[in-house]
Amino acid sequence: MNKKIRFNRPSPKELGVLFETLTNSKPPEHNKVYTCDTPSPVIAEAEFAEMGGVLIAYPGTISQPDNQIQLPPSGPRSFGIPNELIIRMQQADTEKPIHIFILCADKDEYPKVIDSLNATFDTLKKKDKKLEFDTSLIHFVPWDTDTFWTRDYGPWWIYNNVTKYYGIAKHLYTSLGGGAVGMVEGAENVNPQEGHGIFRPNDDYAADKFSDYLNAPIRKWNKADWNGDKLEHIKPHNWYNSGLLNVGGNYMVTSTGTVSSSYLVAIQNELPSTKQPIDPQEPEFETVDKRMTYILEQLNRFMGIKKYIVLTDPVETYIGHIDCWGKFLSDDKILIAKSQNTNINKGLDEIADFFKKENFKVYRTTCQNIFLPKQAYGYATTAAYTNSLILNKCVYVPIVGGKDKNFDEEAIAAYQEALPDYTIVGIKGKPEYPWTGTDALHCRTRGVPRVVVDNWLKSQLLK
């Protein structure tokens, strides 16, 4: 990936101060619940719902020249996750295995990937005789992305209870800034591959391309005849645009229509301009409440969301994503990190108490302090054990090993206590792209609902 580092990327707190200055608004409550009772036929798919596949990316690692930044990176490619995870994700359901969808436009890379995965499997098999690996479950989606953070730009799945169709509620993917739409003025001229521009264009289009990849053969099937008889109809998934700037790492959702995130979402989304103020000398300034109300209305319309739990980021790194310190484990369970840093832990404790009042069973795990380089941001963060992937009855947890082994074991134990019927698997990161407090396993994977994959598989039978 691009190794360039910019040193002026603001933290969520700094963005919040700028928001208050530009909008003349008061600081929001630390943690708050917004509700919307408007009926909706759709409901968001929780990430702990049954999945049939996982979307990952295999991008190039060399940035394009400044005059070609609209193109994806070139040069040698790399996964953001280790080969071991790709192999073990297939074990999440032995009866109906997991399919791995890889965003990569170069078909010549396929045999290289398979050879590499087979080599890893041979090594793992020596220690785990029950382990299986099926290369037919690996699929290349012909699109090159800017990064491997499929959680941030991948599809948000919904289900329509009336039509019985699945769908994608597409958000406009943005990095932390957002230019005129967010609160970082001048970000429009920054190279998006550095992660500080408004958009990473090829990442933002990945959900569209993946949708086409899954739906195209289904549409072909539905138009085809077999010996003069119409083939059985297969339901494609629908596609909607929510009109919101967002990132998947700052999006946690239950199966009952409850979403939670940090306040970053309010900083990134302006209210739509519909009319001029009555008195131009006294403009109607935006507030966090107004923005959150609008955001929830959009999420209700396109995703059936009824409740939005918005939180003040207690870690205060540049990223501002909830998956760095919190994770829904089920409709009534949540994991909240604990920190060795007293100030950070105070905010995390406050969030844990807040969820208890919202009738969640709260589980905690201590995350060791990680200090980002002073020349970059200088903020303390915590190891992201909450940055995990729930895949049917398995949970894959980022671990570090070595001197941090005791923290790893505590995190695994917390998941086992919360999800006693699940298999908990610790996964070490790649040396060249290790897990960090702001970027771990959850960031680099995106589940695909079982029914969506099954419908796609049916369409493959047409020759």
C-alpha positions in Angstrom: 0.0 0.0 0.0 1.0 3.6 -0.2 3.7 4.3 2.4 3.4 8.1 2.3 2.5 9.7 5.6 0.8 13.1 6.1 1.2 14.7 9.4 -1.7 17.1 9.5 -4.6 14.7 9.7 -6.9 15.9 12.4 -8.4 13.8 15.2 -12.1 13.5 15.7 -11.8 15.9 18.6 -10.1 18.5 16.4 -12.8 17.9 13.7 -15.5 18.4 16.4 -14.0 21.7 17.5 -13.9 22.8 13.8 -17.5 21.7 13.4 -18.6 23.7 16.4 -16.8 26.8 15.2 -18.2 26.6 11.6 -21.7 25.8 12.6 -21.9 27.9 15.9 -23.3 24.8 17.6 -22.9 23.5 21.1 -20.8 20.4 21.9 -23.0 17.3 21.8 -23.8 15.1 24.7 -21.2 12.4 25.2 -23.5 9.6 24.3 -27.0 9.9 23.0 -29.9 7.9 21.5 -32.0 9.1 18.6 -35.1 7.2 17.5 -37.3 7.1 14.4 -40.7 5.4 14.4 -41.4 5.7 10.6 -42.5 2.3 9.3 -40.1 0.7 6.8 -40.4 -2.6 4.9 -36.6 -3.2 5.0 -34.2 -4.2 7.8 -30.4 -4.1 7.9 -28.5 -7.3 8.0 -26.4 -7.6 11.2 -22.8 -8.6 10.7 -23.5 -11.6 13.0 -26.2 -12.8 10.6 -25.7 -16.0 8.6 -23.1 -15.4 5.9 -22.1 -17.4 2.8 -19.1 -15.4 1.8 -16.5 -12.8 2.6 -15.3 -9.9 0.4 -11.6 -9.1 0.6 -9.3 -7.1 -1.7 -5.9 -7.7 -3.4 -4.7 -4.3 -4.5 -1.4 -3.1 -5.9 1.1 -1.5 -3.5 2.6 1.3 -5.6 0.8 4.6 -5.9 0.1 6.1 -9.3 1.7 9.4 -10.4 0.0 12.5 -9.2 -1.4 13.2 -12.6 -3.1 9.7 -12.7 -4.5 9.4 -9.1 -7.9 8.3 -10.5 -6.3 4.9 -11.3 -5.8 2.2 -8.7 -2.3 1.4 -7.4 0.0 -0.7 -9.5 2.9 -3.0 -8.9 3.1 -6.0 -6.6 -0.2 -6.9 -4.9 -0.9 -7.8 -1.3 -3.8 -9.0 0.9 -4.3 -7.0 4.0 -5.0 -10.3 5.9 -2.8 -13.3 6.3 -3.3 -16.4 4.1 -4.2 -18.3 7.3 -7.3 -16.3 7.8 -8.4 -16.8 4.2 -8.1 -20.5 4.6 -9.7 -20.7 8.1 -12.7 -18.6 7.0 -13.8 -21.5 4.9 -14.2 -23.6 8.0 -16.9 -21.3 9.4 -19.7 -23.7 8.2 -18.8 -27.2 7.3 -22.1 -28.0 5.7 -22.2 -24.9 3.5 -18.7 -23.5 3.3 -17.7 -19.9 3.0 -16.9 -18.5 -0.4 -14.0 -16.0 -0.6 -14.6 -13.1 -3.1 -11.4 -11.2 -4.0 -11.4 -7.8 -5.6 -8.7 -8.1 -8.3 -9.0 -7.3 -12.0 -5.9 -9.2 -13.1 -6.9 -12.8 -13.9 -3.2 -13.8 -14.2 -2.9 -13.3 -10.5 -5.3 -16.1 -9.7 -2.9 -19.0 -10.1 -0.3 -17.1 -8.0 -2.9 -16.6 -5.2 -4.0 -20.2 -5.3 -0.4 -21.5 -5.2 0.4 -19.2 -2.2 -2.8 -20.3 -0.4 -2.0 -24.0 -1.0 1.5 -23.6 0.4 0.1 -22.0 3.5 -2.5 -24.7 3.8 0.1 -27.4 3.5 2.0 -25.8 6.5 -1.2 -25.5 8.6 -2.3 -29.0 7.8 0.7 -30.4 9.6 -0.6 -29.0 12.8 -4.3 -29.3 12.2 -5.2 -32.5 10.4 -8.9 -31.6 10.3 -8.3 -28.4 8.3 -9.6 -28.4 4.8 -9.1 -26.0 1.9 -11.2 -25.9 -1.4 -9.8 -23.7 -4.2 -13.1 -23.8 -5.9 -14.4 -21.4 -3.2 -12.0 -18.7 -4.2 -13.4 -16.2 -6.8 -11.9 -13.1 -8.4 -14.2 -10.1 -8.8 -12.8 -8.1 -11.8 -12.2 -4.7 -10.1 -9.0 -3.1 -8.7 -9.4 -1.1 -5.5 -7.2 1.6 -3.9 -6.9 -0.2 -0.6 -7.8 -3.5 1.1 -10.2 -2.0 3.7 -13.3 -3.7 2.3 -15.2 -3.1 5.6 -15.2 0.6 4.9 -16.4 0.6 1.3 -18.0 -2.8 1.0 -21.8 -3.2 0.6 -24.3 -2.7 3.5 -26.8 -5.5 3.2 -30.6 -5.1 3.8 -33.6 -7.4 3.5 -37.1 -6.4 2.4 -39.7 -8.2 4.5 -42.4 -7.5 1.9 -40.7 -8.5 -1.3 -38.4 -11.0 0.3 -35.5 -9.6 -1.7 -32.1 -8.7 -0.4 -30.4 -5.5 -1.3 -27.5 -3.2 -0.9 -27.8 0.2 0.7 -24.8 1.9 -0.8 -23.1 4.7 1.2 -20.7 7.1 -0.4 -17.4 6.0 1.0 -15.2 8.7 2.4 -12.0 8.8 4.4 -11.8 10.8 7.6 -11.8 14.2 5.9 -14.5 14.9 3.4 -13.5 18.3 2.0 -16.5 20.6 1.7 -18.9 17.9 2.8 -16.8 17.1 5.9 -14.8 19.5 8.0 -11.4 19.5 6.4 -11.1 22.4 4.1 -8.7 22.0 1.2 -8.8 18.2 1.3 -10.1 18.2 -2.3 -6.6 18.5 -3.6 -5.0 15.7 -1.6 -4.1 12.4 -3.3 -7.0 10.0 -2.3 -4.6 7.1 -2.2 -3.0 8.6 0.8 -6.3 8.3 2.6 -6.8 12.0 3.3 -8.9 13.0 0.3 -12.7 13.1 0.0 -12.8 9.8 -1.7 -10.8 6.8 -2.9 -12.6 6.5 -6.2 -11.8 2.9 -6.9 -12.7 1.8 -3.4 -16.0 3.8 -3.6 -17.0 2.0 -6.8 -16.2 -1.5 -5.4 -19.6 -2.2 -4.0 -21.2 -1.4 -7.4 -18.8 -3.7 -9.2 -19.3 -6.5 -6.6 -23.1 -6.1 -7.0 -22.8 -6.4 -10.8 -20.6 -9.5 -10.4 -23.2 -11.2 -8.3 -26.3 -10.1 -10.1 -25.2 -10.3 -13.8 -25.4 -14.1 -14.1 -28.7 -14.1 -12.2 -30.2 -11.7 -14.7 -28.9 -13.8 -17.5 -30.4 -16.9 -15.9 -33.8 -15.2 -15.5 -33.9 -14.3 -19.2 -32.8 -17.8 -20.4 -34.9 -20.7 -21.7 -34.1 -24.3 -21.1 -35.6 -26.6 -23.8 -38.3 -24.0 -24.4 -39.3 -23.7 -20.8 -38.5 -20.7 -18.6 -35.9 -21.4 -16.0 -36.8 -21.1 -12.3 -36.6 -17.5 -11.3 -33.7 -16.5 -9.0 -34.0 -13.4 -7.0 -31.3 -10.8 -7.6 -30.5 -8.3 -4.9 -31.7 -4.7 -5.2 -29.4 -1.6 -5.0 -30.1 1.7 -3.3 -28.0 4.8 -2.6 -28.5 6.2 0.9 -26.9 9.6 0.0 -24.8 9.5 3.1 -21.0 9.7 3.4 -19.8 7.0 5.7 -17.4 4.2 6.4 -18.1 0.6 7.4 -15.7 0.7 10.3 -17.9 3.3 12.0 -21.1 1.3 11.4 -22.4 -1.4 13.8 -25.9 -2.7 13.4 -28.1 -5.3 15.1 -30.8 -7.4 13.4 -33.5 -5.3 15.1 -32.7 -1.9 13.6 -30.3 -0.4 16.1 -27.2 1.3 14.7 -24.2 2.6 16.7 -21.2 4.7 15.7 -19.1 7.6 16.8 -20.1 11.2 16.2 -17.8 11.2 13.2 -20.9 10.5 11.1 -22.3 13.9 12.1 -19.1 15.7 11.2 -19.0 14.1 7.7 -22.6 14.8 6.6 -24.0 18.2 6.0 -27.7 18.8 5.9 -29.1 19.1 2.4 -29.7 22.7 1.3 -33.4 23.1 0.7 -34.1 26.8 1.4 -32.5 30.0 2.3 -32.8 31.3 5.9 -35.7 33.7 6.5 -33.2 36.4 7.8 -29.9 36.2 5.9 -28.4 38.2 8.8 -29.2 35.4 11.2 -28.6 32.1 9.4 -30.0 28.9 10.8 -26.9 27.2 12.0 -26.7 23.4 11.8 -26.4 21.4 15.0 -25.4 17.9 15.8 -29.0 17.1 16.7 -30.2 18.3 13.3 -27.6 16.3 11.5 -28.2 13.1 13.5 -31.9 13.4 12.9 -31.4 13.7 9.2 -28.9 10.8 9.1 -31.3 8.5 11.0 -34.2 9.5 8.7 -32.1 8.4 5.7 -31.0 5.2 7.4 -34.6 4.5 8.3 -35.7 5.1 4.8 -33.1 2.8 3.1 -32.2 0.4 5.9 -35.2 0.3 8.4 -33.1 1.7 11.2 -35.2 2.6 14.3 -32.6 3.6 16.9 -29.2 5.3 16.5 -26.8 5.2 19.5 -24.1 7.8 18.8 -21.0 7.9 21.0 -18.1 10.2 21.7 -14.9 8.5 20.6 -13.0 8.0 23.9 -9.7 6.8 22.2 -9.2 10.1 20.2 -7.0 8.7 17.4 -7.3 10.1 13.9 -9.7 7.3 12.7 -12.8 7.8 14.9 -14.3 4.4 14.0 -16.4 2.4 16.5 -14.9 -0.9 15.6 -11.6 0.2 17.3 -13.2 -0.1 20.7 -16.7 -1.5 20.4 -18.6 -4.4 18.8 -22.1 -5.8 18.7 -21.9 -9.5 19.4 -25.7 -10.2 19.1 -28.9 -8.2 19.4 -28.4 -7.8 23.1 -24.6 -8.2 23.7 -21.8 -5.8 23.1 -18.0 -5.9 23.7 -16.4 -2.7 24.9 -12.6 -2.3 25.2 -10.8 -1.4 28.4 -7.6 0.6 28.3 -4.5 0.9 30.4 -4.7 4.6 29.8 -6.8 6.2 32.7 -8.3 9.0 30.6 -9.3 6.7 27.7 -10.7 4.1 30.1 -12.9 6.7 31.7 -14.6 7.3 28.4 -14.9 3.5 27.7 -16.4 2.9 31.1 -19.0 5.6 30.4 -19.9 3.9 27.1 -20.2 0.5 28.8 -22.5 2.0 31.4 -24.5 3.7 28.7 -25.1 0.4 26.9 -26.1 -1.3 30.1 -28.9 1.3 30.5 -29.9 0.4 27.0 -30.4 -3.2 28.2 -27.3 -4.7 26.6 -25.1 -7.3 28.3 -21.7 -5.7 28.2 -18.5 -7.6 28.0 -15.0 -6.1 28.5 -11.5 -6.9 27.5 -8.3 -5.0 28.3 -6.4 -3.6 25.3 -2.8 -2.7 25.7 -1.6 0.8 24.9 -0.2 1.5 21.5 1.4 4.8 20.9 1.5 6.0 17.3 4.7 7.7 16.1 5.1 11.2 17.5 5.9 12.5 14.0 2.6 11.3 12.8 -0.2 11.9 15.3 1.1 11.3 18.8 -2.2 9.9 20.1 -2.4 6.8 22.4 -4.7 4.0 21.2 -5.6 0.5 22.2 -5.1 -2.9 20.6 -8.2 -3.5 18.6 -9.5 -6.8 19.9 -13.0 -5.5 19.1 -11.9 -5.3 15.5 -12.9 -8.9 14.8 -15.0 -10.9 12.3 -18.0 -12.8 13.3 -18.6 -15.5 10.6 -21.6 -17.7 11.4 -20.5 -19.8 14.5 -16.8 -18.6 14.4 -15.2 -15.5 15.6 -11.8 -14.5 14.2 -10.0 -12.2 16.6 -6.8 -10.2 15.9 -4.0 -11.2 18.2 -0.4 -10.1 18.6 1.4 -12.9 20.5 4.8 -12.5 22.1 4.9 -10.2 25.1 1.3 -9.4 24.6 0.1 -13.0 24.8 -1.7 -12.4 28.1 -3.8 -9.6 26.5 -4.6 -12.0 23.6 -5.7 -14.7 26.0 -7.9 -12.3 28.0 -9.6 -11.1 24.7 -10.2 -14.7 23.6 -11.7 -15.5 27.0 -14.0 -12.5 26.8 -15.4 -13.7 23.5 -15.8 -17.2 24.8 -17.7 -16.0 27.8 -20.0 -13.8 25.7 -20.5 -16.4 22.9 -20.1 -19.9 24.5 -21.5 -21.7 21.4 -19.0 -20.1 19.1 -15.5 -21.2 18.0 -13.1 -18.4 18.8 -9.9 -18.3 16.7 -7.0 -15.9 17.2 -5.3 -14.7 14.1 -1.9 -12.9 13.9 -1.5 -10.1 11.4 1.0 -10.0 8.5 4.4 -8.6 9.4 4.2 -6.1 6.6 0.6 -5.0 7.5 0.2 -5.8 11.2 -2.9 -5.3 13.2 -3.0 -1.9 14.9 -5.4 -0.1 17.3 -6.9 1.7 14.3 -6.8 -1.0 11.7 -7.3 -4.7 12.2 -9.1 -7.8 11.0 -12.6 -6.4 10.9 -11.4 -3.4 8.7 -10.2 -5.7 6.0 -13.1 -8.1 5.6 -16.8 -7.8 4.7 -19.4 -10.6 5.0 -21.9 -11.5 2.3 -25.3 -13.0 3.3 -25.8 -16.7 2.8 -28.9 -16.3 0.7 -27.2 -13.8 -1.6 -24.3 -16.3 -2.2 -26.7 -19.2 -2.7 -28.7 -17.3 -5.3 -25.5 -16.5 -7.1 -24.4 -20.1 -7.0 -27.7 -21.2 -8.5 -27.0 -19.0 -11.5 -23.7 -20.7 -12.2 -25.5 -23.8 -13.4 -26.4 -22.0 -16.6 -23.9 -22.9 -19.4 
